[in-house]
Amino acid sequence: MPGMTGNRTLEDKYLNGLLAAVEMIRKGCTVCYDLFFEFLLPSRNGIEALGRAYQGAGMRESSRR
């Protein structure tokens, strides 16, 4: 697995999330359940980068929890 995600910067993670968000929006996706993955463990910075990307693309957080 490290070959898939190793040595990626926060900018790389942001851009990956932005691309995924744009693809979902273009295809009419209305709900997203992201199984965010970082090797070895998810980091707060990585998850925040993904959140910024989704927000930047125009995706909204659900009001239902």
Buried (B, 14 or more C-beta within 10 A) or exposed (E): EEEEBEEBEBEEBBBBBBEBBBEBBEEEEEEEEEEEEBEEEEEEEBBEBBBBBBBEBEBEEEEEE
